[in-house]
Amino acid sequence: MAVSRRSVLASALAVAGGVLPVSQAAARGTPAPIALQMWSLHEQAERDLLGVLEKVAAIGYVAIESYELYGHAPKVVRARLNALGLGLCSSHAPFPSGPDATEILDQQAELGARTLVWSLEPEEFDSVDAIKRGAERINQAVVNARRYGMRIGYHNHFAEFRKVFRGRRAYDVLLRELDPAVVIEVDTYWAKVGGADPAAVLASLGRRVELIHIKDGPAKGMDDFMVPYGQGVIDVDGVARANPAVRWNIVEMDRSHYEIFWLLRNCYDYLVGRGLATGRR
């Protein structure tokens, strides 16, 4: 579902910090805008991040979710995003809860990030006590980030869904322990790898989930090669329609045998062309 370039550009700049007006898109019945997780292009970005951003904008993506700055000053990347009309829906950055907290927050503030998203390690789901310790670290990050006007988000992999304690999934244990202010980003592919139904997970989270990662493939493990939407085992349409509270549909292709820019354009065309996301063309 395409919308006018002028209106989307205005929206992208307005939400560059990653916060959309509450349920505005859902109230209109308009699909969430499309963004790109930059890990999809990490090899290319290592060589020429600023040039890669131009190609992402040319495809029609409304925003990016940053991963690395590849040696660039945050203000340089921020200026490039602004010049291209690309928003910054969120930023993948370690939880700012340890000795590096101030450094992380200062860098992300300069970049213009408003929502920082990260994950716990697989071994942090080996026991309920380990999960609780991980949640404490995340909750402390919430307190630290709040002083900068930022929010903290949690991104899952598959251990959260594979580990079960007395009938409760590790993911559910974690969510119970997290500060309600933590934004939930569901990686629908890793949820599937973990044995969950991604659409059901999204529906169960209500308004707490704001960001989703969408990719397709065999859903077997971390070494999977991604394929165009509709050629793997993920119900992409069902995922994209599962929860109207979602504010960003984020494309991520970890690795693939397909030429990556072709694949990212194909993903854009699939989501936008089927009315599952809004884009810039």
C-alpha angles and dihedrals in degrees: 000000000000124000131191115294091230095054094045093047089052091049092047092053092045092054097038088123091058101252120116123193105274111281091331093138093043091050090055092045088240118145118246116267121263123249135174127233103223094218083082088071101032095127093050093042091055087064101038118357095170092050091047091054089056090054091049091053091047091057089057105254112157096212146350134234103221125224111170134001093214095219097317122127111251092238090055092053091044091052090050092051091050092048091052095044091242119147126215105230093179142329130236104226133145116271106274096228106106136057091300094054097106093046091050093048095045091052094047092047090055090049090053096243118158100175122047117195129192143148141236119243120258092249089058087073095056093100141007090250090054090051091051091051090050091050090052089056091051093047091052088052088056090056093047094046093048090067087062094045090252133130130219123228133193123224119195133216121185106279088076090066101035097053115078128184118194091333095315122111115234088239091060091047089052095048090052090054097045124097106257087237091071110109114227120226111186117205095206094194096055090045087058091047087053091057099258130126102245095206091050091049091052093047091050094056097064114188093345093084116076106157133043133187114218123197136140135219142107093308094221105123152313093300095058120133113227124233136196115288111277095028097084135051099274118107092224095176092050092048093049091051098040101095127019090201090074109113100186132034103204120197115213128174109180095190135340144175087228122090100269102226090048089051094048090049089049090052090050092050092048097051098038095037092053094047093249095121139011122243142174099263 
